[in-house]
Amino acid sequence: MADPTAPGGTDAGAGSDDDVIATTGNQARRQSWGPSGGVGMPVEKSDAFGTTVRRLGEILGAERWRLVGVLGLTVASVALVVVGPRLLGQATDIIVEGVIDQRRGGPGIDVGRLHGKLAFIAGLYLTSWFLAYSQAYILAGVIQRSMYNLRAAVERKINRLPLSYIDAQPRGDLLSRVTNDIDNLAQGLQQTVSSIVTSLLTLLGVAVMMFTISPLLASIALTTVPISVLLIKFIGGKARPRFLRQWRYTGAVNAQAEEVFTGHAIVKSFGRQREAEARFREDNDELYEASFGAQFVSSLIQPAMLFMGNVQYVVIAVVGGIRISAGAISIGDMQAMIQYARNFSEPLSRIASMATTFQSGIASLERVLELLDAPEESAEQADTVDPQPTRGRIVFEDVHFAYVPGSPLIEGLDVVAEPGQTIAIVGPTGAGKTTLVNLLMRFYDLDAGRITLDGRDIASFPRRELRSKVGMVLQDTWLFGGTIRENLRYGNPLATDEQILEAARVTFVDRFVHSLPDGYDTVLDDEGANISAGEKQLMTIARAFLADPSILILDEATSSVDTRTEVLIQEAMNALRARRTSFVIAHRLSTIRGADVILVMDDGRIVEQGSHDDLLRRGGAYSRLYDAQFEGQAI
């Protein structure tokens, strides 16, 4: 749990490459640290389009052979479709020749030849449909497997990120990257990849067929292509930063909604609904403006392509009519040419339309890659060979630390905790009490100095091994959706039902569980709303019992329980702390009278240390805190 006074920070560790996502460098971004640890809204323009597209290629690279198969099926399907208009033109010529022949007294239309040609064309189109269906089926699997791997990569990345990064990000924005952005990318790829490839191949095939019919008309048709490409590039360049801004503000709106819904009771109790609504309207207005701009600008591509297609169609029709009258081209070929001209403009319009969706997906991918490229925790150490039993002697040696470079919080701290001792940490808010614990847990790395456990620097421990030796009970409780039994077993997945029951009895969880209709099988929601705050705290304490750690950290662990229950928990804590090195952060000084050593912190320094009685006799900072607390109670 981060110190509430900490404005956030960054970890110096280098991010490692993922098996699926190749890291090519951190994306540049603007961040503004504030009291809430939020991240400032990035600039609208992004210069990483080419890099992001290459990274997308790396993501899809694991499916390269299936993609080759998709390309082959698409080529075959498009080739059959492209040949169709030429064959239809030949069928038209059979009819025209038959009509002319009949007027001259001949047999007329060769029906058998015409039927054979039409049957062949029907088979051609049916085969093309089957090939297109097959490539669409394979491509759907390729994209969904790639998105599955991308989600897995994001999940692994989140577990490797330092707490400083998580503390600095709005939770709703992180959730939006993991869910909305990946879903938008998947949807965009599903809609665009096949369509764009098919359209490009269609353009190539149609161009070839047009040149085989009439190089002059084909050249006229191709004159519109450069203009169309320039229009697509110009309009797309205006739309892409707006799509990026749209998804940024989508994350901001999600972050605010998550924040307000989580603290809904607080918002209501302080009557701050109007302020919350005003903040939401502000972000929602920005999202509306960004979305409107992105959709409007991108929608201009389609009518622009239709206009260019109509211009091309009219020019070919006029020139082609002149060529027919001159006998330079047959009616069937002209029919095929007009159909090809229409087929030529349609793929351009489709590419332009798909470019809009593709850019939206790339904007979402950029946000996901920012998360994947974020600096990770410093490199893990190798697992300890033949680990020795933990005695629990902890020493802080000349420790220096700052959440923000240039603003030191702890300077030159020296603390010694002997095995089995209970070390109480007191002091005003923002003195650095919780920071001390965060450093011991390696949630943050030191700027200077070192912390040792049984003479060994904790930086040489694998984090998992170090944290497995420590049990932690925080002031803020956390429960997940599941039964009470499952929530208790979270502290020790291998615990038996008998061990769970024993821990529950010692921590007085058993007392209130029996009043619930389903007992230990009572299902809690993800916020534990169906039990009280004090009961949730008791459950987190029971978890610590089940974990049976060598070192115990209690951060205001009894702050949510009533006085009578606190007395009972103190007795349980005394039993739990036996034979363990314990760190107790407390504001209620009455709960730490029995501590072996009390550390009084202020401005990241230890200003006093000693036993409860010794510190009272000195009449210093601890004595003033104690007197102020109990005088206030008396008044």
C-alpha positions as CSV (number, residue, x, y, z in Angstrom):
1,M,0.0,0.0,0.0
2,A,1.6,3.2,-1.1
3,D,2.1,6.1,1.3
4,P,-0.9,8.4,0.9
5,T,1.5,11.4,0.9
6,A,3.5,10.1,-2.0
7,P,2.7,11.8,-5.3
8,G,3.9,8.9,-7.3
9,G,7.1,8.0,-8.9
10,T,8.9,6.1,-11.6
11,D,10.9,3.0,-11.5
12,A,14.3,2.9,-13.2
13,G,14.0,-0.7,-14.2
14,A,14.2,-1.5,-17.9
15,G,11.3,-3.2,-19.5
16,S,11.9,-6.7,-20.9
17,D,10.7,-8.0,-24.2
18,D,7.6,-10.1,-24.2
19,D,7.4,-13.5,-26.0
20,V,4.7,-12.1,-28.3
21,I,5.2,-8.3,-28.2
22,A,8.7,-7.1,-29.2
23,T,9.6,-4.0,-27.4
24,T,11.1,-1.3,-29.7
25,G,11.3,1.5,-27.2
26,N,9.2,3.4,-24.9
27,Q,6.5,5.6,-26.4
28,A,7.1,9.3,-25.6
29,R,4.4,10.7,-23.4
30,R,3.7,13.8,-21.3
31,Q,3.0,13.1,-17.6
32,S,2.1,15.6,-14.9
33,W,2.4,14.3,-11.4
34,G,-0.2,15.7,-8.9
35,P,-1.5,14.8,-5.5
36,S,-3.7,12.2,-7.0
37,G,-1.0,10.6,-9.0
38,G,-2.8,11.1,-12.2
39,V,-1.3,11.3,-15.7
40,G,-1.8,14.4,-17.8
41,M,-3.7,14.2,-21.1
42,P,-1.2,13.4,-23.9
43,V,-0.7,15.7,-26.9
44,E,-3.1,14.9,-29.7
45,K,-0.6,14.3,-32.5
46,S,1.1,10.9,-32.5
47,D,4.2,10.3,-34.7
48,A,4.3,6.5,-34.0
49,F,1.9,5.3,-36.8
50,G,4.6,3.5,-38.8
51,T,6.2,2.0,-35.7
52,T,2.8,0.9,-34.4
53,V,1.9,-0.8,-37.6
54,R,5.3,-2.7,-37.5
55,R,4.5,-3.7,-34.0
56,L,1.1,-5.0,-35.2
57,G,3.0,-7.1,-37.7
58,E,5.0,-8.6,-34.9
59,I,1.9,-9.4,-33.0
60,L,0.4,-11.2,-36.0
61,G,3.8,-12.8,-36.8
62,A,3.1,-15.9,-34.8
63,E,0.3,-16.7,-37.3
64,R,2.4,-16.0,-40.3
65,W,1.7,-19.4,-42.1
66,R,-2.0,-19.1,-41.6
67,L,-1.8,-15.5,-42.9
68,V,0.0,-16.9,-46.0
69,G,-2.9,-19.3,-46.5
70,V,-5.4,-16.4,-46.1
71,L,-3.5,-14.5,-48.7
72,G,-3.4,-17.4,-51.1
73,L,-7.2,-18.0,-50.7
74,T,-7.8,-14.3,-51.2
75,V,-5.8,-14.1,-54.4
76,A,-7.6,-17.1,-55.8
77,S,-11.0,-15.7,-54.8
78,V,-10.3,-12.2,-56.2
79,A,-8.9,-13.7,-59.4
80,L,-12.1,-15.6,-60.1
81,V,-14.2,-12.5,-59.3
82,V,-12.1,-10.3,-61.6
83,V,-12.4,-12.6,-64.5
84,G,-16.2,-12.6,-64.2
85,P,-17.0,-9.3,-65.9
86,R,-14.8,-10.2,-68.9
87,L,-16.7,-13.5,-69.3
88,L,-20.0,-11.7,-68.9
89,G,-18.9,-9.4,-71.7
90,Q,-18.2,-12.4,-73.9
91,A,-21.7,-13.7,-73.1
92,T,-23.1,-10.3,-74.2
93,D,-21.1,-10.5,-77.4
94,I,-22.7,-14.0,-78.1
95,I,-26.1,-12.4,-77.7
96,V,-25.3,-9.4,-79.9
97,E,-23.7,-11.6,-82.6
98,G,-26.8,-13.9,-82.5
99,V,-29.2,-11.0,-82.9
100,I,-27.2,-9.5,-85.8
101,D,-26.9,-13.0,-87.4
102,Q,-30.7,-13.6,-87.0
103,R,-31.4,-10.2,-88.8
104,R,-29.2,-11.5,-91.7
105,G,-31.2,-14.7,-91.9
106,G,-28.9,-16.9,-89.8
107,P,-29.8,-19.3,-87.0
108,G,-29.6,-16.5,-84.4
109,I,-28.3,-16.9,-80.8
110,D,-26.2,-20.0,-80.0
111,V,-28.2,-20.9,-76.9
112,G,-26.0,-23.9,-76.0
113,R,-22.8,-21.8,-76.1
114,L,-24.5,-19.1,-74.1
115,H,-25.8,-21.5,-71.5
116,G,-22.4,-23.1,-71.2
117,K,-20.8,-19.7,-70.7
118,L,-23.3,-18.6,-68.1
119,A,-23.0,-21.9,-66.2
120,F,-19.2,-21.6,-66.2
121,I,-19.5,-18.0,-64.8
122,A,-22.0,-19.2,-62.1
123,G,-19.5,-21.9,-61.1
124,L,-16.7,-19.4,-61.0
125,Y,-18.6,-17.1,-58.7
126,L,-19.7,-20.0,-56.4
127,T,-16.0,-21.2,-56.1
128,S,-15.0,-17.6,-55.4
129,W,-17.6,-17.4,-52.6
130,F,-16.3,-20.7,-51.0
131,L,-12.7,-19.4,-51.1
132,A,-13.7,-16.1,-49.6
133,Y,-15.7,-17.9,-46.8
134,S,-12.7,-20.1,-46.0
135,Q,-10.3,-17.2,-45.8
136,A,-12.7,-15.3,-43.6
137,Y,-13.0,-18.3,-41.2
138,I,-9.2,-18.7,-41.0
139,L,-8.6,-15.0,-40.6
140,A,-11.1,-14.8,-37.7
141,G,-9.1,-17.4,-35.9
142,V,-5.8,-15.6,-36.6
143,I,-7.1,-12.3,-35.2
144,Q,-8.8,-13.7,-32.1
145,R,-5.7,-15.9,-31.2
146,S,-3.5,-12.8,-31.7
147,M,-5.7,-10.7,-29.4
148,Y,-5.7,-13.6,-26.9
149,N,-1.9,-13.5,-26.9
150,L,-2.0,-9.7,-26.6
151,R,-4.3,-9.8,-23.6
152,A,-2.1,-12.4,-22.0
153,A,1.0,-10.2,-22.7
154,V,-0.8,-7.2,-21.0
155,E,-1.7,-9.4,-18.0
156,R,1.9,-10.6,-17.6
157,K,3.1,-7.0,-18.0
158,I,0.8,-5.7,-15.3
159,N,2.3,-8.3,-12.9
160,R,5.8,-7.0,-13.8
161,L,5.1,-3.3,-13.4
162,P,6.3,-1.5,-10.3
163,L,3.9,-0.2,-7.8
164,S,5.0,3.3,-8.6
165,Y,3.5,2.9,-12.1
166,I,0.2,1.5,-10.9
167,D,0.0,4.3,-8.3
168,A,0.5,6.9,-11.0
169,Q,-2.2,5.7,-13.3
170,P,-6.0,6.3,-13.1
171,R,-7.4,2.8,-12.6
172,G,-10.3,3.3,-15.0
173,D,-7.8,4.3,-17.7
174,L,-5.8,1.1,-17.1
175,L,-9.0,-0.9,-17.4
176,S,-9.9,0.8,-20.6
177,R,-6.5,-0.1,-22.2
178,V,-6.9,-3.8,-21.2
179,T,-10.6,-4.0,-22.3
180,N,-11.9,-1.3,-24.6
181,D,-8.7,-0.7,-26.5
182,I,-8.0,-4.3,-27.2
183,D,-11.6,-5.0,-28.1
184,N,-11.5,-2.0,-30.5
185,L,-8.3,-3.3,-32.1
186,A,-9.8,-6.7,-32.5
187,Q,-12.9,-5.4,-34.1
188,G,-10.9,-3.0,-36.3
189,L,-8.7,-5.8,-37.6
190,Q,-11.6,-8.2,-38.1
191,Q,-13.3,-5.6,-40.3
192,T,-10.3,-4.2,-42.2
193,V,-7.6,-6.8,-42.8
194,S,-9.6,-9.0,-45.2
195,S,-11.4,-6.0,-46.8
196,I,-8.2,-4.0,-47.4
197,V,-6.2,-7.0,-48.8
198,T,-9.2,-8.0,-51.0
199,S,-9.6,-4.4,-52.3
200,L,-5.9,-4.0,-53.1
201,L,-5.9,-7.3,-55.0
202,T,-9.1,-6.4,-56.8
203,L,-7.6,-3.1,-57.8
204,L,-4.6,-4.9,-59.3
205,G,-6.6,-7.5,-61.0
206,V,-9.1,-5.0,-62.4
207,A,-6.3,-2.8,-63.7
208,V,-4.7,-5.8,-65.5
209,M,-8.1,-6.8,-67.1
210,M,-8.8,-3.3,-68.2
211,F,-5.5,-3.1,-70.0
212,T,-6.2,-6.4,-71.8
213,I,-9.5,-4.9,-73.1
214,S,-8.5,-1.2,-73.9
215,P,-5.2,0.3,-72.8
216,L,-6.6,3.8,-73.6
217,L,-9.6,3.4,-71.3
218,A,-7.5,1.7,-68.7
219,S,-5.1,4.7,-68.7
220,I,-8.0,7.1,-68.3
221,A,-9.3,5.1,-65.3
222,L,-5.9,5.1,-63.7
223,T,-5.6,8.9,-63.8
224,T,-8.0,9.1,-60.8
225,V,-5.9,6.8,-58.6
226,P,-3.1,9.3,-57.6
227,I,-5.8,11.9,-56.8
228,S,-7.7,9.4,-54.7
229,V,-4.6,8.3,-52.8
230,L,-3.7,11.9,-52.0
231,L,-7.2,12.5,-50.7
232,I,-7.1,9.4,-48.6
233,K,-3.7,10.4,-47.2
234,F,-4.8,14.0,-46.5
235,I,-8.1,13.2,-44.8
236,G,-6.7,10.2,-42.9
237,G,-3.8,12.3,-41.6
238,K,-6.4,14.7,-40.1
239,A,-8.5,11.9,-38.7
240,R,-5.9,9.7,-37.0
241,P,-4.9,12.1,-34.2
242,R,-8.6,12.7,-33.5
243,F,-9.1,9.0,-33.1
244,L,-6.1,8.9,-30.7
245,R,-7.6,11.7,-28.7
246,Q,-11.0,10.0,-28.7
247,W,-9.6,6.9,-27.0
248,R,-7.6,8.9,-24.6
249,Y,-10.7,10.7,-23.4
250,T,-12.6,7.3,-23.3
251,G,-10.0,6.2,-20.8
252,A,-10.4,9.4,-18.8
253,V,-14.2,9.1,-18.7
254,N,-13.8,5.5,-17.6
255,A,-11.3,6.5,-14.9
256,Q,-13.6,9.2,-13.5
257,A,-16.7,6.9,-13.6
258,E,-14.8,4.1,-11.8
259,E,-13.5,6.7,-9.2
260,V,-17.0,8.2,-8.5
261,F,-18.8,4.8,-8.5
262,T,-16.3,3.4,-6.0
263,G,-16.7,6.4,-3.7
264,H,-20.4,6.9,-4.4
265,A,-21.3,7.0,-0.7
266,I,-18.6,9.6,0.0
267,V,-19.8,11.8,-2.9
268,K,-23.4,11.6,-1.7
269,S,-22.5,12.2,2.0
270,F,-20.6,15.4,1.3
271,G,-23.1,16.6,-1.3
272,R,-20.6,16.8,-4.1
273,Q,-22.8,15.3,-6.8
274,R,-22.8,18.6,-8.7
275,E,-19.1,18.8,-8.7
276,A,-18.8,15.2,-9.8
277,E,-21.3,15.8,-12.6
278,A,-19.5,18.9,-13.7
279,R,-16.2,17.0,-13.9
280,F,-17.9,14.2,-15.8
281,R,-19.6,16.6,-18.2
282,E,-16.2,18.3,-18.9
283,D,-14.5,15.0,-19.8
284,N,-17.6,13.8,-21.6
285,D,-17.8,17.0,-23.6
286,E,-14.1,16.5,-24.6
287,L,-14.9,12.9,-25.6
288,Y,-17.9,14.1,-27.6
289,E,-15.8,16.7,-29.4
290,A,-13.0,14.3,-30.1
291,S,-15.4,11.5,-31.3
292,F,-17.4,13.9,-33.4
293,G,-14.2,15.3,-35.0
294,A,-12.8,11.8,-35.7
295,Q,-16.0,10.4,-37.2
296,F,-16.8,13.5,-39.2
297,V,-13.3,13.9,-40.7
298,S,-13.0,10.2,-41.5
299,S,-16.5,10.2,-43.0
300,L,-15.4,12.7,-45.7
301,I,-13.3,10.0,-47.3
302,Q,-16.3,8.0,-48.6
303,P,-18.0,10.8,-50.5
304,A,-14.7,12.0,-51.9
305,M,-14.0,8.5,-53.3
306,L,-17.6,8.3,-54.7
307,F,-17.1,11.6,-56.4
308,M,-13.8,10.5,-58.0
309,G,-15.5,7.2,-59.0
310,N,-18.3,9.0,-60.7
311,V,-15.9,11.3,-62.6
312,Q,-14.0,8.2,-63.8
313,Y,-17.3,6.5,-64.8
314,V,-18.5,9.4,-66.9
315,V,-15.2,9.9,-68.7
316,I,-14.9,6.2,-69.6
317,A,-18.6,6.1,-70.7
318,V,-18.1,9.1,-73.1
319,V,-14.7,7.9,-74.5
320,G,-15.9,4.3,-74.7
321,G,-19.1,5.4,-76.6
322,I,-16.9,7.2,-79.1
323,R,-14.7,4.1,-79.4
324,I,-17.7,1.8,-80.1
325,S,-19.0,4.2,-82.8
326,A,-15.6,4.0,-84.4
327,G,-15.6,0.2,-84.2
328,A,-12.5,0.1,-82.0
329,I,-14.2,-1.9,-79.2
330,S,-17.2,-4.3,-79.1
331,I,-20.3,-3.7,-77.0
332,G,-19.5,-6.7,-74.8
333,D,-16.0,-5.4,-74.1
334,M,-17.4,-1.9,-73.4
335,Q,-19.9,-3.5,-71.0
336,A,-17.0,-5.3,-69.2
337,M,-15.0,-2.0,-69.2
338,I,-17.8,-0.1,-67.6
339,Q,-18.3,-2.8,-65.0
340,Y,-14.5,-2.9,-64.3
341,A,-14.5,0.9,-64.0
342,R,-17.2,0.6,-61.3
343,N,-15.3,-2.3,-59.7
344,F,-12.2,-0.1,-59.8
345,S,-13.7,2.8,-57.9
346,E,-15.5,0.5,-55.4
347,P,-12.3,-1.0,-53.8
348,L,-10.9,2.5,-53.5
349,S,-14.0,3.6,-51.6
350,R,-13.8,0.5,-49.5
351,I,-10.1,1.0,-48.7
352,A,-10.9,4.6,-47.7
353,S,-13.7,3.5,-45.5
354,M,-11.7,0.7,-43.9
355,A,-8.8,3.2,-43.3
356,T,-11.1,5.0,-40.8
357,T,-11.7,1.8,-38.8
358,F,-8.0,0.8,-39.1
359,Q,-6.8,4.1,-37.8
360,S,-9.1,3.8,-34.8
361,G,-7.7,0.4,-34.1
362,I,-4.1,1.6,-34.4
363,A,-4.9,4.5,-32.0
364,S,-6.0,1.9,-29.5
365,L,-3.0,-0.3,-30.1
366,E,-0.7,2.7,-29.4
367,R,-2.3,3.0,-26.0
368,V,-1.8,-0.7,-25.3
369,L,1.8,-0.5,-26.4
370,E,2.4,2.4,-24.1
371,L,1.5,0.0,-21.3
372,L,3.6,-2.8,-22.7
373,D,6.6,-0.5,-23.1
374,A,6.4,1.0,-19.5
375,P,9.5,0.4,-17.4
376,E,9.3,-2.8,-15.4
377,E,10.6,-3.7,-12.0
378,S,14.3,-4.1,-11.8
379,A,15.6,-7.5,-12.8
380,E,14.8,-10.4,-10.5
381,Q,17.5,-12.4,-8.8
382,A,17.9,-16.1,-9.1
383,D,16.1,-18.3,-6.7
384,T,18.0,-18.9,-3.4
385,V,19.8,-22.2,-3.4
386,D,19.2,-24.2,-0.2
387,P,17.5,-21.3,1.7
388,Q,18.1,-21.1,5.5
389,P,15.2,-20.7,8.0
390,T,14.4,-17.0,8.4
391,R,15.4,-15.6,11.8
392,G,13.9,-12.1,11.1
393,R,16.7,-9.7,11.9
394,I,16.1,-6.6,9.7
395,V,18.5,-3.7,9.4
396,F,18.0,-0.4,7.6
397,E,21.4,1.0,6.8
398,D,21.7,4.7,5.7
399,V,18.5,4.4,3.6
400,H,17.7,7.3,1.2
401,F,14.5,7.4,-0.8
402,A,12.3,9.8,-2.8
403,Y,9.1,9.3,-4.7
404,V,10.0,12.2,-6.9
405,P,13.6,12.9,-7.8
406,G,14.8,16.0,-6.0
407,S,12.2,15.8,-3.3
408,P,13.7,13.3,-0.7
409,L,11.3,11.8,1.8
410,I,13.7,9.5,3.7
411,E,17.4,10.5,4.3
412,G,20.0,8.5,6.2
413,L,17.6,6.2,8.0
414,D,19.1,3.6,10.3
415,V,16.9,1.0,12.1
416,V,17.7,-2.4,13.6
417,A,14.9,-4.9,14.3
418,E,16.1,-8.0,16.2
419,P,14.4,-11.4,15.7
420,G,11.1,-11.6,17.5
421,Q,10.9,-7.9,18.3
422,T,7.8,-5.8,17.8
423,I,8.7,-2.5,16.2
424,A,6.0,0.2,16.4
425,I,6.2,3.1,14.0
426,V,4.3,6.3,14.9
427,G,4.3,9.9,13.7
428,P,2.2,12.5,12.0
429,T,0.6,11.8,8.6
430,G,3.2,12.1,5.8
431,A,6.1,11.3,8.1
432,G,7.1,8.3,6.0
433,K,5.7,5.4,8.1
434,T,4.1,3.4,5.3
435,T,7.0,4.3,3.0
436,L,9.3,2.4,5.4
437,V,7.1,-0.7,5.0
438,N,6.9,-0.3,1.2
439,L,10.7,-0.3,1.0
440,L,10.9,-3.4,3.1
441,M,8.5,-5.2,0.8
442,R,10.4,-3.9,-2.3
443,F,7.4,-2.2,-3.7
444,Y,9.9,0.6,-4.4
445,D,13.7,0.4,-4.8
446,L,16.0,2.4,-2.6
447,D,17.9,5.5,-3.9
448,A,20.8,4.7,-1.6
449,G,21.7,2.5,1.3
450,R,20.4,-1.0,1.9
451,I,18.1,-3.1,3.9
452,T,19.2,-6.5,5.1
453,L,17.3,-9.6,6.3
454,D,19.4,-11.9,8.4
455,G,22.5,-10.1,7.0
456,R,21.5,-10.5,3.4
457,D,20.6,-7.5,1.2
458,I,16.9,-7.8,0.3
459,A,17.7,-6.6,-3.2
460,S,19.4,-10.0,-3.7
461,F,16.2,-11.9,-2.9
462,P,13.7,-12.8,-5.6
463,R,10.7,-10.6,-4.8
464,R,8.4,-13.6,-4.6
465,E,10.7,-15.3,-2.1
466,L,11.1,-12.1,0.0
467,R,7.4,-11.4,0.1
468,S,6.5,-15.0,0.9
469,K,8.3,-14.4,4.3
470,V,6.2,-11.4,5.1
471,G,2.5,-11.2,6.1
472,M,0.9,-7.8,5.6
473,V,-2.4,-6.4,7.0
474,L,-3.3,-3.0,5.6
475,Q,-5.7,-0.4,6.8
476,D,-7.5,-0.6,3.4
477,T,-9.1,-4.1,3.1
478,W,-9.4,-6.0,-0.1
479,L,-11.7,-8.8,-0.8
480,F,-12.7,-10.4,-4.1
481,G,-15.9,-11.9,-5.4
482,G,-16.1,-15.4,-3.9
483,T,-17.0,-17.2,-0.7
484,I,-15.6,-16.3,2.7
485,R,-13.7,-19.6,2.7
486,E,-12.0,-18.7,-0.6
487,N,-11.1,-15.2,0.6
488,L,-9.5,-16.6,3.8
489,R,-7.6,-19.3,1.8
490,Y,-6.1,-16.5,-0.3
491,G,-3.4,-16.2,2.4
492,N,-2.5,-19.9,2.0
493,P,-3.9,-21.8,-0.9
494,L,-2.9,-25.1,0.6
495,A,-4.7,-24.5,3.9
496,T,-7.1,-27.2,5.1
497,D,-10.6,-26.4,6.3
498,E,-9.4,-27.2,9.8
499,Q,-6.7,-24.6,9.6
500,I,-9.1,-22.0,8.1
501,L,-11.5,-22.7,11.0
502,E,-8.7,-22.3,13.6
503,A,-7.5,-19.0,12.1
504,A,-11.1,-17.7,12.0
505,R,-11.6,-18.6,15.7
506,V,-8.4,-16.9,16.8
507,T,-9.2,-13.7,14.9
508,F,-13.0,-13.7,15.8
509,V,-14.1,-14.2,12.2
510,D,-15.9,-17.4,13.3
511,R,-18.1,-15.3,15.6
512,F,-19.8,-13.3,12.8
513,V,-19.6,-16.0,10.1
514,H,-22.1,-18.2,12.1
515,S,-24.6,-15.4,11.9
516,L,-24.6,-15.5,8.1
517,P,-27.1,-17.8,6.3
518,D,-24.5,-19.9,4.4
519,G,-21.6,-19.6,6.9
520,Y,-18.2,-19.9,5.3
521,D,-19.9,-20.5,2.0
522,T,-21.5,-17.1,2.0
523,V,-20.6,-15.4,-1.3
524,L,-19.2,-11.9,-1.1
525,D,-19.2,-9.4,-3.9
526,D,-15.9,-7.9,-5.1
527,E,-16.3,-5.0,-2.6
528,G,-17.5,-7.2,0.3
529,A,-20.5,-5.0,0.6
530,N,-22.6,-7.6,2.4
531,I,-20.4,-7.5,5.5
532,S,-19.2,-4.5,7.7
533,A,-15.8,-2.8,7.4
534,G,-14.7,-4.2,10.7
535,E,-15.6,-7.7,9.6
536,K,-13.7,-7.3,6.4
537,Q,-10.7,-6.2,8.5
538,L,-11.0,-9.3,10.7
539,M,-10.9,-11.5,7.5
540,T,-7.7,-9.8,6.3
541,I,-6.1,-10.5,9.7
542,A,-7.2,-14.1,9.5
543,R,-5.4,-14.3,6.1
544,A,-2.2,-13.3,7.8
545,F,-2.6,-16.1,10.4
546,L,-3.0,-18.6,7.6
547,A,0.0,-17.4,5.8
548,D,2.2,-18.0,8.9
549,P,4.9,-15.5,7.9
550,S,8.3,-15.0,9.5
551,I,7.8,-11.2,9.4
552,L,4.6,-9.4,10.1
553,I,3.5,-5.9,9.0
554,L,0.4,-4.3,10.5
555,D,-0.5,-1.0,9.0
556,E,-3.4,0.4,11.1
557,A,-4.8,-3.1,11.1
558,T,-7.4,-2.4,13.8
559,S,-8.5,1.0,12.7
560,S,-11.9,-0.3,11.4
561,V,-13.0,-2.3,14.4
562,D,-14.8,-1.3,17.6
563,T,-12.9,-0.9,20.9
564,R,-14.0,-4.2,22.3
565,T,-13.1,-6.1,19.2
566,E,-9.8,-4.2,19.1
567,V,-8.9,-5.5,22.6
568,L,-9.6,-9.1,21.5
569,I,-7.6,-8.6,18.3
570,Q,-4.7,-7.2,20.3
571,E,-4.6,-10.4,22.2
572,A,-4.7,-12.4,19.0
573,M,-2.0,-10.2,17.5
574,N,0.2,-10.8,20.6
575,A,-0.1,-14.5,19.8
576,L,0.5,-14.0,16.1
577,R,3.6,-11.8,16.8
578,A,5.2,-14.4,19.1
579,R,8.4,-15.6,17.5
580,R,8.0,-13.1,14.6
581,T,9.6,-9.8,13.8
582,S,6.7,-7.4,13.6
583,F,6.3,-3.8,12.3
584,V,3.2,-2.1,13.6
585,I,2.1,1.3,12.2
586,A,-0.4,2.9,14.5
587,H,-2.1,6.1,15.3
588,R,-3.8,4.8,18.4
589,L,-0.9,4.9,20.7
590,S,-2.8,2.7,23.3
591,T,-2.4,-0.2,20.9
592,I,1.5,-0.2,20.9
593,R,2.3,0.1,24.6
594,G,3.7,-3.4,24.6
595,A,6.0,-2.9,21.6
596,D,9.7,-3.6,22.2
597,V,10.8,-0.5,20.3
598,I,8.8,2.5,19.3
599,L,10.1,4.6,16.4
600,V,8.9,8.2,16.2
601,M,9.2,9.5,12.7
602,D,8.9,13.0,11.3
603,D,9.9,14.2,7.8
604,G,11.4,10.8,6.9
605,R,13.7,10.7,9.9
606,I,13.6,8.9,13.2
607,V,13.4,11.6,15.9
608,E,13.0,9.3,18.9
609,Q,13.1,5.6,19.6
610,G,12.7,3.5,22.7
611,S,10.1,1.7,24.8
612,H,6.7,3.3,25.7
613,D,7.7,4.2,29.3
614,D,11.2,5.5,28.3
615,L,9.7,7.8,25.7
616,L,7.1,9.1,28.0
617,R,9.8,9.9,30.6
618,R,11.8,11.9,28.0
619,G,8.9,14.2,27.4
620,G,9.7,14.6,23.7
621,A,7.8,14.1,20.5
622,Y,6.2,10.8,21.5
623,S,5.1,12.2,24.8
624,R,3.5,15.2,23.1
625,L,1.7,12.8,20.7
626,Y,0.5,10.7,23.5
627,D,-0.7,13.6,25.7
628,A,-2.4,15.2,22.7
629,Q,-4.3,12.0,21.9
630,F,-5.5,11.3,25.4
631,E,-6.2,14.9,26.4
632,G,-8.3,15.1,23.3
633,Q,-10.2,12.0,24.3
634,A,-10.8,13.4,27.8
635,I,-12.1,16.7,26.5
